[in-house]
Amino acid sequence: MESLPTLEWKVTLGNCSIGEIYDEENLLCIPCGSGTYSLADPYTAKTCSDCPDNMSCLGGRIYFPNKGFWRISSTSDNVVQ
């Protein structure tokens, strides 16, 4: 009897959001932890970014500039004094 080739399927349920990183191996959306953030596409980003000294990062995409600093928009991580 002839054996058939083995097929492997990867299925993703739901969508990852900005502030998460997609783990291809485990097929999970992993949120960025406290002290990190991500504004990148969760399917292309490999890691969360460390929080710069001039920002406070609560994890995910929740971050804000520290006192005396501001950012151009809520979708930018460019913080100026």
Sine and cosine of phi, psi and omega as CSV:
sin_phi,cos_phi,sin_psi,cos_psi,sin_omega,cos_omega
0.00,0.00,0.72,-0.69,-0.03,-1.00
-0.99,0.14,0.73,-0.69,0.02,-1.00
-1.00,0.03,0.54,-0.84,0.01,-1.00
-1.00,0.00,0.49,-0.87,0.03,-1.00
-0.91,0.41,0.49,-0.87,0.03,-1.00
-0.99,0.13,0.71,-0.70,0.06,-1.00
-0.94,-0.34,0.64,-0.77,0.05,-1.00
-0.85,-0.52,0.75,-0.66,-0.02,-1.00
-0.86,-0.50,0.66,-0.75,0.16,-0.99
-0.93,-0.36,0.81,-0.59,-0.03,-1.00
-0.87,-0.50,0.75,-0.66,0.06,-1.00
-0.93,-0.36,0.83,-0.55,0.04,-1.00
-0.97,-0.24,0.80,-0.60,-0.04,-1.00
0.99,0.16,0.00,-1.00,-0.02,-1.00
-0.82,-0.58,0.61,-0.79,0.11,-0.99
-0.98,0.21,0.43,-0.90,-0.02,-1.00
-0.91,-0.41,0.29,-0.96,0.14,-0.99
-0.83,0.55,0.71,-0.71,-0.06,-1.00
0.98,-0.20,-0.02,1.00,0.05,-1.00
-0.82,-0.58,0.33,-0.94,0.08,-1.00
-0.85,-0.52,0.74,-0.67,0.01,-1.00
-0.99,0.14,0.83,-0.55,0.04,-1.00
-1.00,-0.08,0.98,-0.19,-0.06,-1.00
-0.89,0.45,-0.57,0.82,-0.05,-1.00
-0.92,0.40,-0.68,0.73,-0.05,-1.00
-0.98,-0.21,0.00,1.00,0.02,-1.00
0.83,0.56,0.73,0.68,-0.03,-1.00
-0.79,-0.62,0.46,-0.89,0.17,-0.98
-0.99,-0.11,0.88,-0.47,-0.06,-1.00
-0.96,-0.28,0.89,-0.45,0.02,-1.00
-0.94,0.34,0.56,-0.83,0.09,-1.00
-0.92,0.38,0.66,-0.75,-0.04,-1.00
-0.99,0.11,0.11,-0.99,0.05,-1.00
-0.83,0.56,0.69,-0.73,-0.03,-1.00
1.00,0.02,0.00,1.00,0.05,-1.00
-0.70,-0.71,0.20,-0.98,0.04,-1.00
-0.37,-0.93,0.21,-0.98,0.13,-0.99
-0.46,-0.89,0.74,-0.67,0.11,-0.99
-0.93,-0.37,0.06,1.00,-0.09,-1.00
-1.00,0.08,0.27,-0.96,0.11,-0.99
-0.86,0.51,0.84,-0.54,-0.08,-1.00
-0.89,0.45,-0.32,0.95,-0.02,-1.00
-1.00,0.01,-0.25,0.97,0.04,-1.00
-0.94,-0.35,-0.41,0.91,0.03,-1.00
-0.94,0.35,0.65,-0.76,0.00,-1.00
-0.99,-0.17,-0.47,0.88,0.00,-1.00
-0.56,-0.83,0.31,-0.95,0.14,-0.99
-0.98,0.18,0.45,-0.89,0.03,-1.00
-1.00,0.04,0.60,-0.80,0.11,-0.99
-0.93,0.36,0.56,-0.83,0.00,-1.00
-0.95,0.31,0.80,-0.60,0.06,-1.00
-0.93,0.37,0.31,-0.95,-0.01,-1.00
-0.88,0.47,-0.47,0.88,-0.06,-1.00
-1.00,-0.02,0.21,0.98,0.01,-1.00
-0.73,-0.68,0.34,-0.94,0.18,-0.98
-0.91,-0.42,0.77,-0.63,-0.07,-1.00
-0.85,-0.52,0.86,-0.51,-0.03,-1.00
-1.00,-0.08,-0.03,1.00,-0.03,-1.00
0.95,-0.30,0.30,-0.95,-0.03,-1.00
0.89,0.45,-0.78,-0.62,0.07,-1.00
-0.94,-0.34,0.30,0.95,-0.02,-1.00
-1.00,-0.08,0.95,-0.30,0.02,-1.00
-0.46,-0.89,0.45,-0.89,0.01,-1.00
-0.48,-0.88,0.44,-0.90,-0.01,-1.00
-0.95,0.32,0.54,-0.84,0.08,-1.00
-0.95,0.31,0.22,-0.98,-0.01,-1.00
-0.80,0.60,0.73,-0.68,0.01,-1.00
1.00,-0.03,-0.07,1.00,0.01,-1.00
-0.86,-0.51,0.35,-0.94,0.09,-1.00
-0.52,-0.85,0.27,-0.96,0.05,-1.00
-0.83,-0.56,0.44,-0.90,-0.10,-0.99
-0.92,0.40,-0.64,0.77,0.01,-1.00
-0.44,-0.90,0.20,-0.98,-0.02,-1.00
-0.95,0.30,-0.18,0.98,0.03,-1.00
-0.96,-0.27,0.21,0.98,-0.01,-1.00
-0.89,-0.46,0.61,-0.80,0.12,-0.99
-0.96,-0.27,0.30,0.95,0.08,-1.00
-0.99,0.12,0.96,-0.29,-0.05,-1.00
-0.94,-0.33,0.75,-0.66,-0.02,-1.00
-0.82,-0.57,0.33,-0.94,-0.02,-1.00
-0.98,-0.19,0.00,0.00,0.00,0.00
